[in-house]
């Protein structure tokens, strides 16, 4: 079982001159949710997610060698074509957390050009895709410095680094299915990085669709980081953590055998449990909107009337992810157009599907 020290960079030359690494990393949508952390970005319970395909962050990491190492990592951030000071503290914190494992970063000045393929603050996990892309880019630079590193190790290390910037980012390096957090039935599972479970996913899930209804666009009233902290001392925390382990076991079986009924039952239960934890914390809060509930009720009625295996899940926000097999896409999109768009901001939604993770461009 790998420990943090296994990801320490070896003693190799740090000078690769200057250049650019172009890469991308997608967001992901958790099916079994994690809510609550211990230590430095360690999950209180395991989770599993679908990696998305189209909702991603594209990053060009320009690097220039510095003869004398900088006391702190030197970088500029250009977000969507403009220098962005507001996001720099989070990136600086990320560099502070990872420099122990990639100490060569102090020998470079970085210019980070980045943009998302989806609207910022649209309720898609942009921190997962952005930190995933940045971590993946740094690991590609490490590979230039040490070509002997294996791809499997580099993916693990990219996931390990991404986790330090944003917990869910560790699930954006590979795909289509990633488990994060120790779990008895997932070999090599770890709290330190995401892993692809060693199971053959049923073909019905290989091209699963995720259509995201943008019900609320903008900054949330309570951030996910604040919400995670409220699990400390939560009256239902221990039961919830045990439930997540059980739900993950059952969901992995459903994904392997193609049990859509069980998949729907667990996925929707997990979404509602996540928000139940928010509503029963101290202080308590609600991130769902009235339109969120209207969509859920419509989905339940549609599924009952048509037997189409459409289900919903929610992140820590109001927007609704609709999950369904690709074979049902036309029927579901017709349903969205006719009955659900009225609940979306400016009739907006994002059409996505499961993907394979981060890659070089």
Secondary structure per residue as TSV (DSSP state, phi and psi in degrees):
chain	resnum	aa	ss	phi	psi
A	1	X	-	360.0	123.8
A	2	X	-	-69.6	142.1
A	3	X	-	-111.6	167.9
A	4	X	G	-54.6	-39.7
A	5	X	G	-65.4	-20.0
A	6	X	G	-67.4	-14.6
A	7	X	G	-101.1	7.9
A	8	X	S	-64.8	137.1
A	9	X	-	-68.9	141.2
A	10	X	-	-72.9	169.8
A	11	X	S	-86.4	96.8
A	12	X	-	-138.5	166.1
A	13	X	-	-56.6	143.2
A	14	X	-	-102.8	-6.9
A	15	X	-	-92.8	107.7
A	16	X	-	-116.0	21.5
A	17	X	-	67.4	-127.2
A	18	X	E	-134.2	160.6
A	19	X	E	173.1	-167.2
A	20	X	E	-143.8	141.9
A	21	X	E	-117.7	119.3
A	22	X	E	-102.5	124.7
A	23	X	E	-151.7	173.1
A	24	X	E	-146.8	154.7
A	25	X	E	-142.4	139.6
A	26	X	E	-88.3	167.7
A	27	X	E	-79.5	-179.3
A	28	X	E	-147.3	161.0
A	29	X	E	-123.8	119.9
A	30	X	E	-72.4	137.8
A	31	X	E	-95.7	-52.6
A	32	X	E	-97.1	123.9
A	33	X	-	-88.8	149.5
A	34	X	-	-107.7	138.9
A	35	X	-	-148.8	107.9
A	36	X	-	116.9	136.2
A	37	X	E	-131.0	156.9
A	38	X	E	-127.6	159.9
A	39	X	T	49.2	-144.7
A	40	X	T	-93.4	97.8
A	41	X	T	56.4	40.5
A	42	X	E	-103.6	126.0
A	43	X	E	-73.8	143.7
A	44	X	S	-76.1	-19.3
A	45	X	S	-149.4	157.8
A	46	X	-	-73.2	159.2
A	47	X	E	-141.7	165.3
A	48	X	E	-142.1	143.3
A	49	X	E	-139.8	155.4
A	50	X	E	-85.8	129.4
A	51	X	E	-76.2	135.0
A	52	X	E	-86.9	172.2
A	53	X	E	-113.2	-47.7
A	54	X	E	-97.4	-27.9
A	55	X	E	-84.1	98.5
A	56	X	E	-146.0	167.1
A	57	X	E	-109.6	129.9
A	58	X	E	-105.9	126.9
A	59	X	E	-129.8	133.8
A	60	X	E	-110.6	113.6
A	61	X	E	-101.2	98.3
A	62	X	E	-83.2	135.2
A	63	X	E	-133.0	144.4
A	64	X	E	-138.4	125.7
A	65	X	E	-67.8	138.9
A	66	X	-	-110.0	127.4
A	67	X	S	-60.6	-39.6
A	68	X	S	-110.1	126.7
A	69	X	-	-58.8	140.1
A	70	X	-	-80.3	145.0
A	71	X	S	-62.7	-29.3
A	72	X	S	-137.5	159.2
A	73	X	-	-61.2	130.5
A	74	X	E	-94.8	124.1
A	75	X	E	-157.9	156.7
A	76	X	E	-122.4	147.8
A	77	X	E	-119.4	122.3
A	78	X	E	-116.0	107.9
A	79	X	E	-105.7	121.1
A	80	X	T	52.0	43.2
A	81	X	T	85.9	0.2
A	82	X	E	-128.9	141.9
A	83	X	E	-58.9	132.3
A	84	X	-	-125.0	109.2
A	85	X	S	-84.0	-27.5
A	86	X	T	-64.4	-35.1
A	87	X	T	-86.4	-11.6
A	88	X	H	-62.6	-38.2
A	89	X	H	-58.5	-37.9
A	90	X	H	-68.3	-39.2
A	91	X	H	-67.6	-40.0
A	92	X	H	-61.8	-42.6
A	93	X	H	-61.7	-40.4
A	94	X	H	-59.7	-48.2
A	95	X	H	-60.4	-38.8
A	96	X	H	-61.6	-37.7
A	97	X	H	-76.1	-31.4
A	98	X	H	-97.4	-13.2
A	99	X	T	-62.5	-25.5
A	100	X	T	-60.7	-33.8
A	101	X	T	-94.9	-19.8
A	102	X	-	-134.9	65.0
A	103	X	G	-62.0	-17.5
A	104	X	G	-63.4	-16.3
A	105	X	G	-63.0	-24.7
A	106	X	G	-74.6	-8.2
A	107	X	G	-95.9	9.9
A	108	X	E	-134.7	150.9
A	109	X	E	-100.3	131.4
A	110	X	E	-110.5	141.3
A	111	X	E	-119.9	111.8
A	112	X	E	-102.0	108.4
A	113	X	E	-99.0	122.0
A	114	X	E	-144.8	147.1
A	115	X	E	-153.0	156.7
A	116	X	E	-101.7	150.9
A	117	X	S	-88.5	5.0
A	118	X	S	-132.4	159.1
A	119	X	-	-62.8	135.5
A	120	X	T	-64.1	146.3
A	121	X	T	58.4	35.8
A	122	X	S	-98.8	8.1
A	123	X	S	88.4	3.2
A	124	X	S	-93.8	146.3
A	125	X	-	-72.2	82.6
A	126	X	H	-69.6	-27.6
A	127	X	H	-66.6	-33.6
A	128	X	H	-65.9	-47.6
A	129	X	H	-72.6	-39.3
A	130	X	H	-70.1	-44.9
A	131	X	H	-70.3	-33.0
A	132	X	H	-63.0	-43.4
A	133	X	H	-67.2	-41.6
A	134	X	H	-66.0	-44.9
A	135	X	H	-62.3	-42.3
A	136	X	H	-63.1	-39.3
A	137	X	H	-64.1	-43.5
A	138	X	H	-62.1	-38.0
A	139	X	H	-68.2	-32.6
A	140	X	H	-66.6	-34.3
A	141	X	H	-67.2	-40.8
A	142	X	H	-61.3	-37.4
A	143	X	H	-64.0	-35.6
A	144	X	H	-62.5	-37.6
A	145	X	H	-77.1	-27.9
A	146	X	-	-139.4	80.8
A	147	X	T	-62.2	-13.9
A	148	X	T	-77.3	-11.6
A	149	X	S	-65.8	136.2
A	150	X	-	-78.9	156.3
A	151	X	H	-63.4	-39.4
A	152	X	H	-64.6	-41.2
A	153	X	H	-65.5	-42.4
A	154	X	H	-63.9	-39.2
A	155	X	H	-64.8	-41.9
A	156	X	H	-62.0	-43.3
A	157	X	H	-68.5	-38.6
A	158	X	H	-60.4	-42.0
A	159	X	H	-64.8	-41.6
A	160	X	H	-59.9	-46.9
A	161	X	H	-67.8	-43.6
A	162	X	H	-58.6	-38.4
A	163	X	H	-57.9	-35.6
A	164	X	H	-68.4	-26.1
A	165	X	H	-85.6	-39.0
A	166	X	-	-158.1	123.4
A	167	X	G	-50.2	-52.2
A	168	X	G	-67.7	-15.6
A	169	X	G	-62.6	-25.5
A	170	X	G	-66.4	-16.5
A	171	X	G	-92.0	4.6
A	172	X	S	-103.3	1.4
A	173	X	S	-82.9	-35.5
A	174	X	B	-125.6	-178.5
A	175	X	-	-171.8	177.6
A	176	X	S	-85.7	-10.0
A	177	X	E	-130.1	129.0
A	178	X	E	-135.0	133.8
A	179	X	E	-105.3	133.8
A	180	X	E	-125.7	127.3
A	181	X	S	112.1	142.8
A	182	X	-	-63.2	132.2
A	183	X	-	-145.9	135.4
A	184	X	T	-59.1	-31.3
A	185	X	T	-98.6	3.3
A	186	X	S	-114.2	106.6
A	187	X	T	-60.4	137.9
A	188	X	T	68.1	7.8
A	189	X	-	-63.2	148.9
A	190	X	-	-149.5	150.6
A	191	X	S	-77.4	-12.0
A	192	X	S	-92.8	-21.3
A	193	X	S	-160.9	163.2
A	194	X	E	-84.6	151.9
A	195	X	E	-134.2	150.2
A	196	X	-	-83.3	120.4
A	197	X	-	-64.9	144.3
A	198	X	S	-81.9	70.3
A	199	X	S	-143.0	154.0
A	200	X	-	-89.6	109.5
A	201	X	-	-69.8	135.8
A	202	X	-	-58.6	143.2
A	203	X	G	-54.1	-28.9
A	204	X	G	-62.9	-24.7
A	205	X	G	-95.2	-5.6
A	206	X	T	-68.9	-26.9
A	207	X	T	-127.6	37.0
A	208	X	-	-60.8	145.3
A	209	X	E	-100.8	148.4
A	210	X	E	-135.1	103.3
A	211	X	E	-101.1	122.1
A	212	X	E	-104.2	116.7
A	213	X	E	-87.8	119.6
A	214	X	-	-88.9	88.4
A	215	X	-	-83.8	-36.7
A	216	X	-	-137.1	122.1
A	217	X	-	-115.2	126.9
A	218	X	S	136.3	179.5
A	219	X	-	-71.1	137.3
A	220	X	-	-73.3	153.0
A	221	X	S	-67.1	-29.8
A	222	X	S	-132.6	124.6
A	223	X	-	-73.2	159.8
A	224	X	H	-60.8	-38.4
A	225	X	H	-60.2	-42.4
A	226	X	H	-65.6	-40.7
A	227	X	H	-62.9	-41.5
A	228	X	H	-59.3	-41.2
A	229	X	H	-62.4	-29.6
A	230	X	T	-74.3	-4.5
A	231	X	T	-78.2	-14.7
A	232	X	T	-70.8	117.6
A	233	X	T	81.7	5.1
A	234	X	-	-64.7	134.4
A	235	X	T	-63.7	-22.8
A	236	X	T	-109.7	10.6
A	237	X	H	-59.1	-51.0
A	238	X	H	-64.5	-39.3
A	239	X	H	-64.1	-39.2
A	240	X	H	-64.2	-43.3
A	241	X	H	-62.7	-40.5
A	242	X	H	-66.1	-39.9
A	243	X	H	-59.9	-42.1
A	244	X	H	-60.9	-41.8
A	245	X	H	-59.9	-44.9
A	246	X	H	-66.3	-44.0
A	247	X	H	-64.1	-38.2
A	248	X	H	-64.0	-42.3
A	249	X	H	-57.7	-47.2
A	250	X	H	-68.4	-38.0
A	251	X	H	-68.1	-39.2
A	252	X	H	-61.5	-37.4
A	253	X	H	-64.8	-45.0
A	254	X	H	-60.8	-39.7
A	255	X	H	-67.6	-31.1
A	256	X	H	-77.4	-39.9
A	257	X	H	-97.9	-4.5
A	258	X	T	77.0	32.6
A	259	X	-	-82.8	92.8
A	260	X	H	-68.3	-35.6
A	261	X	H	-62.0	-45.8
A	262	X	H	-67.6	-39.4
A	263	X	H	-57.7	-47.0
A	264	X	H	-63.4	-46.1
A	265	X	H	-59.2	-46.8
A	266	X	H	-72.2	-44.1
A	267	X	H	-61.7	-46.0
A	268	X	H	-69.8	-38.3
A	269	X	H	-61.0	-42.2
A	270	X	H	-62.9	-41.7
A	271	X	H	-61.2	-45.7
A	272	X	H	-71.5	-34.6
A	273	X	H	-63.5	-42.3
A	274	X	H	-54.2	-48.0
A	275	X	H	-74.3	-26.9
A	276	X	H	-64.5	-36.4
A	277	X	H	-63.0	-37.6
A	278	X	H	-66.3	-41.4
A	279	X	H	-76.6	-11.3
A	280	X	T	-117.7	12.2
A	281	X	S	-85.4	174.3
A	282	X	S	-126.0	110.8
A	283	X	S	-73.8	153.8
A	284	X	-	-89.3	155.8
A	285	X	-	-156.8	161.0
A	286	X	-	-128.2	124.4
A	287	X	-	-103.9	-17.3
A	288	X	-	-70.0	154.1
A	289	X	-	-112.3	163.7
A	290	X	H	-53.3	-36.6
A	291	X	H	-65.6	-31.7
A	292	X	H	-59.3	-46.6
A	293	X	H	-67.4	-36.2
A	294	X	H	-64.2	-40.8
A	295	X	H	-63.5	-45.2
A	296	X	H	-57.6	-45.5
A	297	X	H	-63.1	-39.4
A	298	X	H	-65.1	-41.0
A	299	X	H	-62.6	-44.6
A	300	X	H	-61.1	-43.7
A	301	X	H	-65.8	-42.5
A	302	X	H	-61.7	-44.3
A	303	X	H	-65.0	-39.3
A	304	X	H	-66.6	-38.8
A	305	X	H	-77.7	-33.9
A	306	X	H	-109.4	-18.5
A	307	X	-	66.0	12.6
A	308	X	-	-71.9	129.0
A	309	X	-	-77.6	61.9
A	310	X	-	-94.6	133.3
A	311	X	E	-138.5	172.0
A	312	X	E	-120.4	158.4
A	313	X	E	-143.3	165.5
A	314	X	E	-132.4	142.1
A	315	X	-	-89.1	-165.6
A	316	X	S	-79.4	71.1
A	317	X	S	-176.7	-171.5
A	318	X	S	-92.5	-18.6
A	319	X	-	-72.9	150.5
A	320	X	E	-112.1	126.3
A	321	X	E	-94.7	121.4
A	322	X	E	-99.8	120.1
A	323	X	E	-110.4	135.6
A	324	X	E	-167.7	158.6
A	325	X	-	-68.4	149.4
A	326	X	G	-60.9	-30.0
A	327	X	G	-59.7	-23.1
A	328	X	G	-101.4	13.9
A	329	X	H	-62.0	-48.1
A	330	X	H	-60.6	-43.4
A	331	X	H	-62.5	-43.3
A	332	X	H	-68.1	-43.9
A	333	X	H	-63.8	-36.0
A	334	X	H	-62.4	-42.0
A	335	X	H	-63.3	-43.0
A	336	X	I	-61.0	-47.7
A	337	X	I	-62.1	-40.2
A	338	X	I	-84.2	-30.4
A	339	X	I	-127.1	-17.5
A	340	X	I	-111.5	-23.6
A	341	X	G	-59.8	-28.6
A	342	X	G	-63.5	-18.5
A	343	X	G	-93.3	-4.2
A	344	X	S	-96.7	146.2
A	345	X	G	-62.8	121.3
A	346	X	G	54.1	32.2
A	347	X	G	56.8	31.9
A	348	X	-	-94.1	137.0
A	349	X	E	-149.8	162.8
A	350	X	E	-121.0	129.2
A	351	X	E	-98.0	117.0
A	352	X	E	-136.2	179.7
A	353	X	E	-158.2	172.3
A	354	X	B	-70.0	147.8
A	355	X	-	-134.6	-168.4
A	356	X	-	-113.2	-2.2
A	357	X	B	109.9	-165.1
A	358	X	-	-72.6	152.7
A	359	X	E	-158.4	159.8
A	360	X	E	-79.2	149.2
A	361	X	-	-108.6	360.0
